[in-house]
């Protein structure tokens, strides 16, 4: 790529003489070239005024002195090789329509292509273009079973055509098809690639021609004259007009608020506030669907329920292999649809876990066998294929895989050191912070939420600090905290009024031991103040006897429940899913596909709009999985909005800035990443900094290549429009915040892009793919709690003393809640077979037409490979006790590659699950 050597195309007939003209980058003295196929030399005239950019199929007429006059361009034929990807499985209707299209193609209802030059035609003042050409042999190849099928189309152009830069496609068939790429062969400069990766709709559904650009990137100011109007037209098509209901076949990107989470038409209890567009409930914007309002609330959008698909632009939908992964996992998700109707079949005894063997049975027997409901389920399943798949399993439906947390040590989750280890190497390693002030102080309004002072005192910690005072431990960076007080306390009263929900606002203090591991030394449990004499804050310390051991276990479970809620609603969903969506929408609306920054971001936007739409449909909606399975219940998304308003900052989403903000690192220019960790064995940060630096270095090379000076960034209209719209429309509720980075210099752009790519890839991977390995064993990480810790004066205290194990298990989610949660996090933790990991790209050698960038990308890919080896070696280092040791899980969540399935490792390019 990028070579000025001429590639000989297999398209050229060997029986004809072929005249080549050198690429314009050659020195003029080398312009005279001849490659006759009949071994006779024919000399050409020196360069004509027009560029000869194609290979002639005409015989050179006359004697050796004959020449092609400059005034009369020669006609040439070039061909397009068009790669169409077939569906793996087609239903009867699709097969029938495909056959009808094959018949129609033979009588003129075909696929038509037209090639556009980068140059302006002096006669028409529009772009130079070829004749229209049709794909050949569509009808003959309609029954080919290969995954990819190549078709040919031939164009006639003249020697003044110039460089091909765009191609239009018109689909006159009845059915859409997936166009993977087009390669134009026959130009002297070599093959021209058009990576398409798009569904081309039938003309009856969308009248306009589809426009595809070659892989050569152009900044807006450098756009060749022949492509300017096409560039503007395609962006206009993608923006739409903001009106009407979107069809599933549309390719329109637009914004809306989260006004479709509730379902007021089904009952007042399913009403939910609109998130976004108000000071009370600020939120990022999501993709607009334009559905009609509900009957009972004109401000709420009507819902589309499973199995009907939610609108996202057509090219954002899951591809077939990804859908198949979801279908297999949905076999377990059948619980969500069917078990509510079976609740009446359950006795009081099998609604709860009463012994730890009841939990084990989910992995050895399967839920339905355990509950005695397998026959009932099979009768209620409406799909015969699903029934047969269930019957194929000798163990029955909903037998879960053993989560990784208990594969190496069944009782690891009970240990205090494992509880603390997961704060830096578990599924949520981004909440821990260095303790700077003791006792910690709340930032909530004391007139509303009571005293800001903590109940934690030095006497709670003494005896746990290896002889240090609290101040000494703070000064030596030995004390750390996970503080969920301020995010939960405003909601605790409403949460605890819900049926089957009980929660505290928790604070947990950790001490860094000489071994480099953490030790939990105190847990503060806060409830809303109910009067001057009400003890709303309680401190629990490590146990000294049997009773305090079970109280300590319950306190840790409440901490894990808080952690699960903050992890899911804030760090995972809000930061990596919801806050990314506006940047993706704006990129499609404002950055042309030929813009180099769009090409950079493209793999990091894959599937995100679709997974976010699925989340609105069944995860974060009223009575969805989050409400059913997590402690906050129906207030979960309000908490997410509260966190967006009070805690989220885009500029703090870079890994170095986040670590420094939390006090987990201090700036240090002498260190490789410009900072020094205050806790040496912090697996998430250790591995994350390697990946962050690799991303940042790759982005820096890329940005500096296209923007050698900062004025080019300020003058790039598309780039500025993208960033401005992302903030002012996509994050409109926070648009006036002064922490938004400016976009004036190369360093500004490098920082912004690095944050977006980091969040979409490594940050999301660290927060997502450990959900089942750690949370699939519910006692390790209960997503909700149903009982408070009993005080000695409580009526429940006697039953707690009589059977503390049963009390503990009954405080966890019910069997149905746990099983639904397990089915969901199992799906969310699964890599599909078409996963594209960091350092990988579809068509890696041709996604860009810039040879230097391709080379830089391969350097980035090699660096990611080296990082994986470093991570592997760290996981074998016995001095790193947070990732290596007896029964200790290695930290692989940031290991870049993975096999398909639930592997607890792998960093995909995008938020795709």
N, C-alpha and C positions, 0 to 999 in steps of 0.2 A: 504494500500500500504506500501511496505517496511517491512511488518511483515514477520517473519519467520514461522508463523503458516501456516499449509498446508490447502489450499482451496480444498474442495471436488467438483469435477466437475460433473455437471448434465450429462455429456457425458458418465460417467462410468455406465456400466450395473449393475443393482442391483443383478443380478443372479450370479455374479462372485466374487471370492475372490480378494481383492485388496491389494497389498503390497506397503507400503509407505516407502520412505526413507527421513529422515530429511534433511532440508536445511543445507548447509555446515557451516553456521554461528552458529549452535548449538554446545554446548560443546560436546566433544567426548563421555563423559560418558552417554549422553542421546541419543546416536545413535541407540539404539536397540528399534525398534518400530514395532508394528504389529496392523493392523486393519482388522481382518478377517470378512467377511460379513456372514459366516456361523456359527459364534459364537464359533469357535474352535481356540484356540491360536496356532500360529505357530511362533517360534522364528527364526529370521534371524541371519546369521553370522554378525560379526562386519564389519565395513565399508570396502568395497573392494577398491582397488587402484584407480579404476575409479569412477567418481561421478555418482550415480544413480539419474537421473534427470527426470524420467518419471514414470507414473503409469502403472503397468503391468496388462494386460488383460489375461495373461496366468494363468491357474490353477497351484497352487503349487503342484508338483508331489511327490508322496511318503508319508512317515510318517512324524511326527513332527520333526524328526531329519534331514530331508532332507534340503538342502540349495542350494542356487544359487552359483555356482563356480565363482570366480573372473575372471577366464580366459575366460569365455563364457558369454558375455553380452546377456541379455534377450531382445527379440523383444517387442516393445510396439507400441500401436496405439494412436495417438493424433489427434485432429481435429482442423481445422480452421473454425471459423465463420466469413464469409466475408460479410461486409455490403456495398451494392451498392445503390447509390442514383439515383432514377429515375428522368427523366425530368417531370415537371408539365404538360407541353404542348408539344406535338410532332406533327410535320408536316407529311404529307402523306408519304413522302420519308422515314422519320425516322421510321414510323410505319411499312412500308413495309420491310425495312432492318432488323428491329427488329424481324419480323416474320421469315425472311430468316435465321437469326442467330439462332433462336430457332430450326429450322429444322436442320441446320448445326451442332448445338451442339449435337444433338441426334446421329449424325453419325461421331462424332470425331473431328469436328472443334470447339473445346471448349476452356475454360479458364483453363490454367495449372499453378499450383503453385509448388514451390520447397522451402523447408525450409533449412536454413543454420544455423549451430552452431557457437558459438563464438570461438570454439576450432579448432585446426588444426588436420586433419586426419593423423596419423603417417604413414599410408600406401601411400596415394596419395600426401602427403605434401601440400594439399590444404585444404580448409575449409570442415569440416564434413557437409554432407548434406543428406537430406531424399530422398526417392523416389519422383518421380513426382506424383502429385495428381490433379484431375480435380474437378471443381465445380460441385456439383450434382444439379439436378432438374432445370437447367437454362431454359430448354424448357418448363417445367411444370409451372414455375413461370413467364414466359414472359409476361403474361397478367395481372399480379398483379398490381393494380393501386396505391398501397401505395407509399409514398414518398421514403421510404427505404425498401429494400428487403434483407433478410439474406440468404446466401447460405452456404453450408457445403462442406468441403473437408477433406479427411482423409489421414494422413501420417503414414508411418511405420518407426520408428526409433528404435535404440537399447539403452540399458541403459547407454552406454558410450557416448551418443550423446552430453551431456552437455547442456548449456543454449542456447535457440534459440535467434539469434541476427539479422537475416535478412531473407527476403523472396523474391523470384522472382515471377513475374507474367507474363505470356505470353497470349496475347489475340488473339486467332485464328479466332475470329469473323470478320465480315466485318465492324463493327461499334465500335467506342470508347465507353467506359463507365466510369462513375465517381465512383472511389473506395474511400469510406469514411474511413473505417478502417478494420483491421483484428485482431481477437483475437484468440490466440492459447490456447486451453484447453487440459488438460491431463498431464501437467508437475507437479511434486510434489511441485515445488516452487510457484505454482499458475498460474493464467492466465497471458499470455504475450501479451501485447498490441502493435499494429502497427498502429499508427495514419497515414493515407495515404493522404487523401484529395487531390486526384490527378486524372487527366484523364489518363486512360490507353488506348493507341492507338492500333489499329489493327496491327497485325504483318505484313500485306501487306504494311502498311505505315511506320512502324518502326520495323526493324527486331530484334533488341536486346531485351533481357528480361528486364522488369522494375524491379528495385531494391528498396525495402523498408526496412527500419531499425526499430527495436523495439524502444520503447519510452525511453530506457535507454541511458542517455547521456554519451559520452566519449570524453575526450580531445584526440588529435591525439596521444600523447605519451602513452595513456592508452588504445588505441584501441586493443581489443583482436585479437590474431593472425588470427582467422578465418574470421575476418571482414576487415582486413587491405586492401586487394586487392579490395574488393567490395567497400570500402570507396573511394579509389583512382579512381576506374573505374567510379563510379557515378559522381564524380566531373569532370572527363574528358568528360563524356557525356554532362554535362551541359555547359561546356565551348565551345564545338564545335571546328571547325577549322578556323573560321573567313572567310570562303569562301561561295560563292553561295547565292542564294535568299532563305530566310527563308520561309518554309511552315507554314501555320496556325497551323498545328499539332505538330510543333517542340517544343522542350523544351530547347532552346539554348539561353544563356545570353551572349551578347557581346556588344561592344561599338561602337558609331559613333558620328559624329558631327551633329548639327542641319542644315543639308544641304537640307532639304525637306520642308521648309516653303514656298518657292516660287514656281511658276509654269510658268517658262519662255516659255514653249511650247504654252501657251495660250495668250502670249503677253508680250511685254517688260515691261509694267507697273506692271506685276506680278513677276518680278525678285526680289529676296531678297538675301542679303549677307548670306554666310554660317557663322553661329555662332559656335565658337569653332575651335581651331586649328590655330589661328592667333593672333598676338599681337594686331591688331586693334579690333577684335571682339572675345575676350575670352568668353568661356561659358562652363558649365558642359557638360559632354557627356550624350547621350541618348541611348536607346536600339537599337542595329543595326538590320536592316531588310534586307539589302543586295539587295534592288531593283535596277533595271538598271538605268543608268543616263538618264536625259531628252535628247531630240534630239538636243536642242539648247544650252545646257550647260552641258558639260561632268562632271562638278564638282557638279552639282545639281542632287539630287536623284528624280526619277519620283514619282509622288504622287498617293496615293490611296484615292479616294473620296468616301464620303458617297453614298449609304449605305454599300459599301464594307468595310470589317473590316481591320484595320491596324494590322500588325503582333506584337504580344507580345508573350512570351513563353506561351504555352497552359494553364498552371495552373494559370497564372496571369489574365486571362480573367474573366470578370464579371460572377458570377453565375446567375442562371435564375431569381431569385427574384429581383436582382439588375438590370438586363436587363429590367424586366417588369416595374420597377419604371421609368427607362429612357424612355421607350416606351410611358407611360402615359404622361410624361412631353413633349415628342416630339410632342404631339398633338398641343401644343402651339408653339413649335419650327417649325411647318410647315410654319410659317411666313418666316423663313429664306430662304426656298426653293421657295415659291410661290409668295410672295409679290413683289419682284423685277419685275416680269413680269406684275404686275398690276399697276406699277407706272404711266403708261400712263393714267390710269383711274382716277387718282387723280387730283383734281383742285388745284390751288395755295392755296386756302383758307383752305383746310383740310390737307395740308402737315405740318403745324405748329400748335402748341398750341397757341391759341389767347386769351383764357380765362381759368381761373383755372377750370371752369366746364368741359373744354375739357379733362383735366387730370382726373377729377373725373369720366368721362364717361367710362374710361378704366375699372373701377371697377363696374360700374352700368349697362352699356350697352354692353360692349365688343367692341373691335376695329373694327371688320368688319361691325357690325351694324352701328356704328358711321360713318364709311366711306361709307356705302352703298354698300359694296363689298361682302356680304355673299354669294349671289347667284353665283357671278363670281368665288369665291374660290371653292365652291362646284362643279362647272363644271370642274375646273382644277385639283382637287384632283384625282389622278389616282387609289387610292385604295378604293374599295367599303366599306370595313370594317371601314376605317377612316371616310368616308362620313357618315355612319350610326352613328358613335360615335359623330360626330359633330352635327347631327340632333337631337340626344338625348338631347342635351343641350337646354333648353328653351331660354337661353340668347345668344346662338350663340358662335362661336369659339372666343377664345382669350378674354374672360372676366376674368380679373385678380382678385386674392384675394386681399383684402385690406391690404396693408403693415402695419406691427405692429406700425411703427413710427406715423401713423395718427389714430390709433384705440383708443388711450386714449385721444388725444388732436389733433384735425385736424390741428391746426395752430402752433403746437409746433415747427415745423421746421423753422418758421419765427423768433423765439425768439433768441436773442444773447446768452442767457444762454444755450439753447439747442445746438446751434452751437458749443459752447465751451465744453459742457458736452461730446459731441461725440468724442472729442479729447482724452478722457481718458476712455470712456465707450461705444464707438461706434464700428463700424466695422474695424477701423484702429487705435487702441490705442497705436501703437508702433513707431510713428514718433515724438511724442512730446518730447522735451528735456528742461532741465533747462537752462535758459539764463545765461551765465557766463561772456560774454563780450558785452558791448554796446558802439556804434552801432556794430552789427554783421559784420563780414568780410568774403568776399568770398575767397575761395582757388583756384579759376580759374586763368588761366594765363591772366594778365591784358593786355598784348600785343594783345591777341586774343579777349578777351571778355570785355575789358574796365575796368574802375576803380573798385578796389575790395571793395571800401567803400560803405556802405549802405546809402540810402537816409533817413533812420530813424534818427530822432533827439529827444532830450529830450523833446522839446516843444510838440511833437506829443503825448507824453505819460502823461505829467503833466495834472492834473485835473482828471485823471483816476486811480490814485494810492493811493487814500485815504490819501492824504497829504504827501506821501513819495517822496523822490527824486528817480531817477532811480537807483542810486548806493545803496541807502538804501534798495530798493526793491530787488536788486540783492543779497546784503549781507544777507538778511533775507529769501532768497529762495522763493521770491514771483513772480518772472517773469519767464515765460516759452515761448518757441518758437516752431513753426513747420516751418522748413526751407526747401523749395523746390527750392531755387535759383540755387544752383550749379548743381542739377541733370537735371533741365529743360532748363536753359539758353543756353547751347551749341546746343539745338535743336529747340529753339523757332522760329528762322528765317525760317527754313524749314517747321515747323509745320504751321506757319501762311501763308505760301505760298500755302498750300493745300486749295482746294475748301471746304468751309463750316467749317473751323477750325480757331479758334482764341484763343490764350493763352498767359499768362504771366508766368514768373518765380516768384513764390510768397514766401513771408515770413509773418508769422502771429505771433504777440506778444500777450501773455495772462497774466493777472494779477490774482493771487490767492487771493480771497476775504476772509474776516474773517469767512464767512460761510463754507469755504472749497471748494467752487465752483470756476470755472474759469470765467474770463470775457475777451473777446477779446478787446484789446485796440488800435491796429493798424494793418493795412495790407499794406505791401509793394508789389507793382506790377512792375516787371522789364521786359524791352524789350531790345534786342540787341542795343548797341550803334551805332548810324548812323552818327556820326560826333561830333565835340567838343561842338557844341551848342545844340545838340539834347537832350531833356529831356527824358532819357530812363527809369528813375525810378520815380514812383509815389507812394505817401503814402496816404492811405484813412483811416480816423478815424471814430469812431462812429458818427451817424447822429445828426444833430441839427435842421433840418427842413425836409420838404417833399422831396425836391430834393436830399439832401445828404442821406436821408433814402434809396432811390432807388439805388443811387450809391453804398452805403454800401451793399445793398442786392446783387448787381452785383459782387462786390468785394468778398463777401463771396462765391458766386457761383463759381467764378474762383478758389478760394482756394479749394473748394470741388472737382472741376474738377481735379486740380493738385493732390489732395489727392487720388482721385479715381484711377488715373493713377499710382502713386507710390505704392499705396496699391496693385493693381492688378499685376503690372509688376515686382515689386521688392519684397515686403514683402510676398505676397501670392504666386504668381507663382514661382518666382525665389527661394526664401528661403525655402519654405516648399515642393514644387513640384520638381523643376528641380535640386536643389542642393542635394536632397535626393536620386535621381535616381542612381548616381554612387555607393553609398554605398549599395544599394539594389542589383545592378548587381554584384558587387564584393562579396557580401555575398553569393549569389547563386553559384558563380564561385569558391570561395575559402574556404567557410565554409561548411563542411559536414552537412547534415540534422541531424546527431547525435551529432554535436558539441553543447555544452551547450549555447554558445553565439548565434548560429543560432536559437536555440529553444526560447531563450529570445526575439530575434528580429522578429521572424516569424510573429506574429499577427500585428506588426507595419509596415509591408511591403505589406500587403494585398491590392490588386487592384491598387496600385500606378502606376505601369508601364502601366496598361490599361488606367487609367484616363489621364496620361500624353500623351499617344499615341492619345487619342481622342482630347486632346488639340491641338496637332500638326495638327490634321486633320481639325478642324473647329474653334478653338478659337484663336490660336496665328499665324496662317498661313496668307499668303497674301490674303487680302480681307475677312479675317475671322472676327469673332465677335469683337475681340479686336481692330482690325484696323477700323472696321465700326463704333464702338460705343464709342471709347475713343479718347480723344483729340489728342494724339500723332499720330494717324493714322498709316501710313505705317512705321513710325519710332519707333513704340512702342517697338519692340524687340531689336532694336539698343540701346534704353534707358535701357532696361533690361540688355544687355551686358555691357553697360557703368557702371551700378550700380554694377554688379558682379565684375568688375575690380576695382572699386574705393571705394565701400562701404561694400561689403560682406566680412565677416570674420567668419570662422567656430567657432573659439574660443570665439567669442562674441555672439554666438547663444544660450548660456545658459541664462536663464532668469535673474539670479543675475548679470552676467557680462554685459548683455544688459542694465539693469536698471542703473548700475553704470556708464557705458559708456555714457549714455544719461543724466547723472546727476540727474536722478529721484530717486536715492538712494545713500547712502554712506555706506561704510563698517562699521559694528558695531557688534563685537563679542558677545555683551550682548543680542542682539536680537535673536528671535527664528530662523531666517533664515540667520543670520550672516550679516544682513544689515538693514538699517533703511530708510524707504521711506521719501522723503522730502515733499511729498504731501500725507497726511494721507488718504484721500478719493480718491484713485486711483483704481477703481474696477478691472481693468484688472490685475494690479500688486498684489493687495490684494489677489484675488482668485488664481491667477497664482502661487504665491509663495507657497500656500498650496499644489497645485498639483505638482509643481516642487519638493518640499521636499518629497512628497510621492513617486514620481518616483525615486528620487535619493536614498532614503532609501531602496526601493525595489531592485534597481540595486546593491546597496552596499552589501546587504545580499547575493544576487545571486553571485556576483563576488567573494566575500570573501569565499563563500562556495566552489567554484571550483578552486580558486587560493589563497590558504592560504599564499603563499609567492610570491613576485614579480618576482623572477627568472622564475617561471612557465609561466608568461606572455611573457617574452622575448624569452623563448624557445618554445612557441606554434607556430609552423610553419604556421598552417592554419590561426590563428588569425593575425599574423604579415603580412601574404600575403594579407589578406582581407584589412587591414588598408592601407598598402603600395599601393595596386592596386587602392583603392578608391581615393587616392590622386594623385599618379603618372600617372594613366591612366584616371580615371573618372573625376578628376579635373586637368588635365595635364597642362592647361594654367596658373594655379596658384601654380603649384607644388613647385616652388622655394621660395614661400613666407615663411618668418621666423616665422609667427604666428601659423603655424600648430602645434597642440599639439603633443608631443611625445607619444609613447605607450611603456612605460617601466615598469610602476608600476601599482598596483591595483587602485590607485587614478586616474591615467591617463585613465584607461579603464572605470572606473565608470563615469568620466566626459564625455568621448566621447559617451558612450552608453546613458547616461542621456540626452545629447543634441539631439541625434537622436530620442529617444522616445518622448521627449518633443515636438520637431518640428513636428513629425508625428501625434501626438495626440492633446495636448492642444493648442499649438501655431497655428496649422492649424485650429482647431475649432474656436478659437477666431477671426481668420481672414476670415473665410469662411461662417459660418452659419448665419451671420447677413446681408449678402449681399442683399437678397430680403427684409427682414424686415426693413432695413434702406434705401436701394437704390431703392427698388421697387416703391417708390414715388419719381420720378425723380427730382422735384424741391428741395428736401431735399439734394440730393447728385448727381448732374448731372455728368455723366461720360465724357461729352464733352461740350465745349462752342463754339458758332458760331459767337459771336460778342465781340469786345473789349468794354470797358467802354468809352462812348463818351466824348471827351473834348469839351469845349464851342466853340472852333473854328471848330469843325467837322460838316460836312453837316448833319450827323445823329442826332445831338444834338436837333434840333427842333422837330423831330419825337419822340425822347425820352421824351422831356418835354410834348408833346401833349398827349402821351399815354404810361406812363412808365411801366405799367403792361404788355402791349402787347410787348414792347421792351424787357422786361425781359424774357417773355415766348418765344419770337422768338430767344433769345440768347441761349436757352436751346436746347437739341437735338430735331430733328423733330419727328413727331408722329411715323414714321416708325423706326427711330433709337431708340427711347425710347422703343417702343414695342419689338423690337428684343432684346435689352438689358434686358428688364424685363423678357422676356421668358427665357433667358440664366441664369440670376442670380436666377430666381425662381428654375430652375433645380439644380443649384449649391448649393442652400441653403436647399435642400431636403434630409432628412434621408430616406434611403430605409428600408424595413422591415427586411432585414438580417443584419442590422448594428450591429457591435460588438463594444461595448463601453469600455472605459478604466476601468480595473478591471474585464473584462469579457474575456473568451476564449472559443473557440470551445473545447469540451470535457475537461472541467476544471480539472477533477480529474485524467486524464490519459495522459495529453499532455507531462508530464515528468514522468519518472520512478523513480524519486528521491522523497521520502516521505517528506524530510525536505523542499525541494523546493515547493512542492505542498502546504504544510502548510504555508510557507512564502508568497506564492501567495494569499492564502485566507486571510492572514493578510493584504496584500496590498489592496485587494478588499474591505475588511471591512473599511480600512482607506479612500478609495475613497468614500464609502457610508457616512462616518462621514463628509467628506468635503462638500458633497452635502447639508447636513443639515446645516452646517455653512453658506454656500452661501445663502440658503433659509432664514436663520435668518437675515443675513446682508441686504437682499432685503426688509425686513420689518422694518429696523432700520431707523427711520425718521431723525436721526442726520446725516445719510449718504445721503446727498442730490443729489449726482451723480447717485444714484440708487433707490431712494425712494422719492416720493412726488407727488403732483397733476399733472397728465399727464406725469410723468416721467417713462420711461420704466425700469423695474428691469434689473440688469445686470446678465443674465443667460447663456451667451455664454460659460462660463467655468463650468456651472453646468453639472456634468458628464453624466447623463442619459437623454434620450429623447424618446418620442413616434415617430413613422414614420411621415414624412411630414416636412413642413416648420415650425419649432417650435422656432427658435432663441435660442436654447440651445442644449446641448449634446456634449460629447467629444468622438468621435470614436477613436479606437486604431490607425488608419492609415489614410493616405491621400488617401481617397477613392472616392472623388468627386471634 
